[in-house]
Amino acid sequence: MILLEARALACRFGAKATVQGLDLTLAEGELVGLIGPDGAGKTTTFRMLAGLQRPTGGSLHRHLDRRSISYVPQTFSLAPDLTVSENLRLQAGLYGLGDAEARITGLLESVDLAPFRDRLSGALSGGMKQKLALCAALLTEPRLLLLDEPTTGVDPVSRREFWELLHTVHDQGVAILFSSPYMDEAEYAHRMLLMHEGRVLEEGDLPSFRRRLPGLVFRLVSPRRRETQKALAALGPLDLFAEGEIIRARFPEQDPAPLAARLAALPGVELVRLAEANLEDVFLHALANAGGDHG
């Protein structure tokens, strides 16, 4: 069953087009990610889908009532001067849930927040705030959960714990649409939309992205990264991505053995291996095809 569908969805603020021509269909039981850097239009998209921002173009159809959709914004929005349990009671009252104590207790226990029910929400860690926001969103037992960058600013351990919770929620039949700037988180999604400057560059899952990506990807290790990158550029790579001592370079299809030998001879290179394409490679290729800037 289709829960939500958008066609050519757009949003402009004056002369600035924040979202342009976005197509999205979300079905029951899906786990879908909007992936892209800051400024890609993810938050505006979520606000339109949640009914908080009026689109300026296109169409948007929700095939379920508003109570069946819960939205968790990027910024913690619960009252910092109320305790954990007070915030959830307030939310339950706003939703008209009546006596929700049993559900509140069950939710807090499910995310290991029960021992902190009397702590002020403003005194919680970033990861605990996200768990509390998730509890508030689940009070109405939604069929669709919208999560805008749910782990931004959260430490790696809390990120992993939060995703374990989301998988549990998804296994219970809740469809999830999330946004993230993190490529490693993107791979949790069954389907991804790669966004840049308000447009969707590519849609699919990681295996389909890999099948469509041309060329060979090599992973190099070099403590002299800048020198290596400069030498690499002379060999005509299609894309270059570097982080720390790791460089990933994609080249046109050719015999990999001679190319690997040439790469190994570059200044500073300590290790070269043929690698499987990842989302950074896919994103750079999609950005180049769209005429974007690699940065």
TADA-V930880 format. One record per backbone hydrogen bond with DSSP energy under -1.0 kcal/mol. CO is the residue of the C=O (numbers start at 0). NH is the residue of the N-H. If there is no record, write none. Layout:
BEGIN
co=CO nh=NH
co=CO nh=NH
END
This chain:
BEGIN
co=0 nh=27
co=2 nh=62
co=3 nh=25
co=4 nh=60
co=5 nh=23
co=6 nh=58
co=8 nh=21
co=9 nh=55
co=9 nh=56
co=10 nh=17
co=10 nh=18
co=12 nh=15
co=15 nh=12
co=18 nh=10
co=21 nh=8
co=23 nh=5
co=25 nh=2
co=25 nh=3
co=26 nh=29
co=29 nh=175
co=30 nh=189
co=30 nh=190
co=31 nh=177
co=32 nh=192
co=33 nh=179
co=34 nh=194
co=36 nh=39
co=39 nh=197
co=40 nh=44
co=41 nh=45
co=42 nh=46
co=43 nh=47
co=44 nh=48
co=45 nh=49
co=46 nh=51
co=46 nh=52
co=47 nh=50
co=56 nh=9
co=58 nh=6
co=60 nh=4
co=64 nh=67
co=65 nh=68
co=67 nh=142
co=67 nh=143
co=69 nh=145
co=71 nh=147
co=78 nh=81
co=79 nh=121
co=81 nh=120
co=82 nh=86
co=83 nh=87
co=84 nh=88
co=85 nh=89
co=86 nh=90
co=87 nh=91
co=88 nh=92
co=89 nh=93
co=90 nh=94
co=91 nh=96
co=99 nh=103
co=100 nh=104
co=101 nh=105
co=102 nh=106
co=103 nh=107
co=104 nh=108
co=105 nh=109
co=106 nh=110
co=107 nh=112
co=107 nh=113
co=108 nh=111
co=112 nh=115
co=113 nh=116
co=115 nh=118
co=116 nh=84
co=118 nh=83
co=119 nh=122
co=120 nh=123
co=124 nh=128
co=125 nh=129
co=126 nh=130
co=127 nh=131
co=128 nh=132
co=129 nh=133
co=130 nh=134
co=131 nh=135
co=132 nh=136
co=133 nh=137
co=137 nh=140
co=142 nh=174
co=143 nh=69
co=144 nh=176
co=145 nh=71
co=146 nh=178
co=148 nh=151
co=150 nh=153
co=154 nh=158
co=155 nh=159
co=156 nh=160
co=157 nh=161
co=158 nh=162
co=159 nh=163
co=160 nh=164
co=161 nh=165
co=162 nh=166
co=163 nh=167
co=164 nh=168
co=165 nh=169
co=166 nh=170
co=168 nh=173
co=169 nh=172
co=174 nh=144
co=175 nh=31
co=176 nh=146
co=177 nh=33
co=179 nh=35
co=181 nh=185
co=184 nh=187
co=185 nh=188
co=190 nh=32
co=191 nh=203
co=192 nh=34
co=193 nh=200
co=195 nh=198
co=197 nh=19
co=198 nh=195
co=201 nh=193
co=203 nh=191
co=204 nh=208
co=205 nh=209
co=206 nh=210
co=207 nh=211
co=208 nh=212
co=215 nh=250
co=216 nh=274
co=217 nh=248
co=218 nh=272
co=219 nh=246
co=220 nh=269
co=220 nh=270
co=223 nh=227
co=224 nh=228
co=225 nh=229
co=226 nh=230
co=227 nh=231
co=228 nh=232
co=231 nh=234
co=232 nh=235
co=238 nh=249
co=240 nh=247
co=242 nh=245
co=244 nh=221
co=245 nh=242
co=246 nh=219
co=247 nh=240
co=248 nh=217
co=249 nh=237
co=249 nh=238
co=250 nh=215
co=254 nh=258
co=255 nh=259
co=256 nh=260
co=257 nh=261
co=258 nh=262
co=259 nh=263
co=260 nh=264
co=262 nh=265
co=265 nh=268
co=270 nh=220
co=272 nh=218
co=277 nh=281
co=278 nh=282
co=279 nh=283
co=280 nh=284
co=281 nh=285
co=282 nh=286
co=283 nh=287
co=284 nh=288
co=285 nh=289
co=286 nh=291
co=287 nh=290
END
